[in-house]
């Protein structure tokens, strides 16, 4: 039985961003909420749901190219309001641009009906850390104006990005719940790299992931690492370490290094297209 996976994290700049986000909502006409397509529930911050409840909202499941396509079809069927999206897909980017055009026309018609002066349409981009908010903005603007990176919390300050279709997008830091996160939700956030690796035990995360794969996608481990699955996740991690040459003096397997390799393989798509969550 593995120890419970637990995370404690709420950096000061994130707390400040949460306060500022509430203020920024008064400046915008539309909320674009970005989630990770591999874990649409875990990456949906409950705090964001309550922000701007009277604002129009687009919910994007980003990084769809890394998720199981059959599972995504189920998400789309159950939640047709979700936009399945990959920043690498020009077709998806164009679809989002068309959606923004529709919302822009709707807002313009409302302003004209109320004899309100026109200004650029404005949207705020919200989401958990590292779900790809800046990547989406850069895809829309055909530039790299918004900062992007592999570590959570890369985007620190307020940035207005102007698009050619008249929209201004506000790129904001990802916000995380201030309370402790336990169990699968915390594990999935760690796996998709929404949590700083310094703030959890990466080897324990890898062991829980091995167990999850054993229960849900056992062939993934066998196919990727050419191992014969055993009943113990720790022994399977050792076998992965052997196959990847994670050896210390005396032939002992460096399970910490093996854990890092497994986590990186998942995040980079090396394990294939995997979805951590399915609709209930």
N, C-alpha and C positions, 0 to 999 in steps of 0.2 A: 504494500500500500504506500503510494507516494505521499509525501507531505503536501499540505494544501499550498497552492500557489497564491501569494498575496502581494499586493503592490500598494505603496504609499507614495503619492506624488501630486503636488500642486505647486509648481514653482511660482515665485513672487510675480514675475512678469506676466504669467498666465492669469493670476488673480486680478491684476491691474487691467489686463485686456478684457476680462469679463465685465468689469465695471464700465470700461470705455465702450464696450460693445452695445450695452443698453443705451448709452447716449448716442451712439452712431446710428442706431435704428431710426431715430427721428429724422435722419438725413436721407434715408433711402426709400425707394418705392417697391423694391423686390428683394426677397431673401433667397440666396442660392445656398442650400445646405449640402455639403459634400460628405459622403460616407465612403467607406471602403467596401467594394462589391463582394469581397470575400467574407466580410463580417458586418452585414448591414445593421444588425441590432446592437452589437457591442460597440460599433463606431458611431452610434447615434447617441449623442450626449443629451440626456433628459433635460439639462438646463437650457439647451438650444431650442428645444421644442416649445418652451414657454416664452422665449424671446419673440417679440413681434407677432403675437398670435393673430393679429388683425391685418398683417401684411401678406401680400401674395408670396408664394413660396414655390421654388423648384427644388426637388430632392434628387440629387445626382448620386448614383452608385458608381464611383470611379474605380479605375484599375480593373475594369471588366475583363481585360485581356489576360489577367492572372487568375480569374475565377473559373469554376466549372460552368461551361456554357449551358448544360442541361439544367443545372440548379438555377442559373440566372433566368432561364425561361419560366421557371416556377415562380420566382420572385416577381417577374414582370406580369405574370398572369394573376397573381394574388394581389399585387400592388401596382396597377397600371399607371398610377401617378408617378412612380419612380422612373427616372431616366437612366437607363443602362449606358455607361459611358467609358470610353478610353481616350485619354489625351493623345494617344498615338494614332487614333483613327480620325482621318480628315472628315469622313462621313459623319462621325459623332459630333465633331466640332461644328460642322456646318448645320447639323440638326439643332444644336444648342443655340447657334446664332439665329436660326429661324424662329426658335421659341422666344428668344429675347425680342426679336422684331415684333412678334405677336403681342407680347406683353407691353412693349413700347407703344404700339398703336392703341391698345386698350387704355393705357394711362393717358395718352394724348387726347383721346376722345373724351375721357372723364374731365381732364383739365379744361378743354374747350367748352364742354357742357356747363361747367361751373365758372366760365370766363376767368380762368386762372392763367397767369402768365406762364409761358413755356420756359423750360430749362432742360439741361441734359438729364436723361433718365439715369437713375442711380440704383445700384444694387450692392448689397453687402454679401461677401462670401464667407460663410461660417463652416466650421467643422472641427473634428478632433485633430490633434497634431498628426502630420505626415499622411493625411488622406489624399493629398495631391491638389490642394486648393490653388497654390501658386502655379502649378503645372497647367491647370485648367485656364487660368487667367492668361498665361503666356500663350497657350494654344489659341485662345480667342483673339488676342492682340497681335499674334504673329511676331512675338518678341520674347525677350527674357527680362522684362521690366520687373517682374515680381521675383523675389528671391526663392530659390528652390534648393532642396538638399535632402539627404538620406536620414538626417537625424531630426527627431521631433523638436518643434519649437524654433525652426530656422527663421520664420518670418516674425520679427519682433515689433515693428512699428507700423503706423497707419500709412498705407499707400493707396492713392487713387490712380487707377489705370484707365486711360481714356481709349475707347474702342472707336473704330471707324463708323459704326452704325449709330453713333450718338449716345451710347451708354458709357457711364463711368462706373467702374467696379472697384469696390473697396476690399483690398486683401488684408485679412486680419490674422493674428496668431490663433492657432487651434486652442480650444478651451477644454479642460478636463474636469470631471467632477472632483470636488475637494475631499470627498469621503474615501475611505478605504475601498479598494476593489478586490474582490475575491473570485476564486473559482474560474469557470470557463471564460467569463467576460474579461477578467484581468489577463488570463492566458492569451486569449485571442488578440487583445490589444498589444500585448508584448510581441506576439508572432508577426503582426502586421507593422511592427516598429513604431507604434504610436506612443511608446513609453521609453524613456531613456534607459539604456541597458545598465547603467550604473545603479539603478534603483530597484533592480530585481535580480534574482539568481538565474543567470542565463542557462546554467546546466539543469536546474530544476525545470525551467520552462521547456527546454529541449526534451527532458524525460517525459513531461506531461504530453508534449507534442507527439513523441514516439508512441505513447499509450493511445493517444487519440487516433493516430494513423493505424495502429494495430486493430483498433475497434471499428474504424470507418473506411480506411483505404489501405489495407495491408499490402496490396501488390505494389504500392508506390515505393515502399522501402526495399522490397525485394528487387524491383526493376531498376531503381536508381543506384543502389549500392551493391547489388548482386550478393545479397546475404540470404541465409535461410532464417526466417523469423523464429525467435524463441518466445517463451511465455513471459519473460521478464524484460521490461523496457530498458533497464540498466544494462542487461546483457546485450540487447540489441544495439544500444548506443556504443558499447564496446566493439561490437562487430563492425559498426560503421567506422569507428576510429581505426580499426585494423585495415579496412579497405582503403581508407584515405591516408594511411601512413602517419597517423597521429600517435607516434611511439616515443616514449621516454627511454632513458638509459635502462638497461635490463629488460627491454621489450615490453614494459608496461604501457598500456594505452592511456593517452592523455584525453580523458573524457571531456574536459573543459574545452579543448580544441575541437573535438568531435562535435560537441554541442554547437559551437559557433559555426561550424561548417553546415550542419543541418539547418540552423536558423537562416543562414545566408542563402542556402539552396532554395528554401521555401520563398523567401522574400524576393529573390531574383527570378522565380519561376522555374528553377531547376528541377523541381519535383513535379512539374506539369501544372496544369490548371486545376487548382483546388479551391473549394468553398468550405469555409469553416462552419457556416451556419446555413440551415435550410428553414423555409417558412414553417411555422408551427401549424 
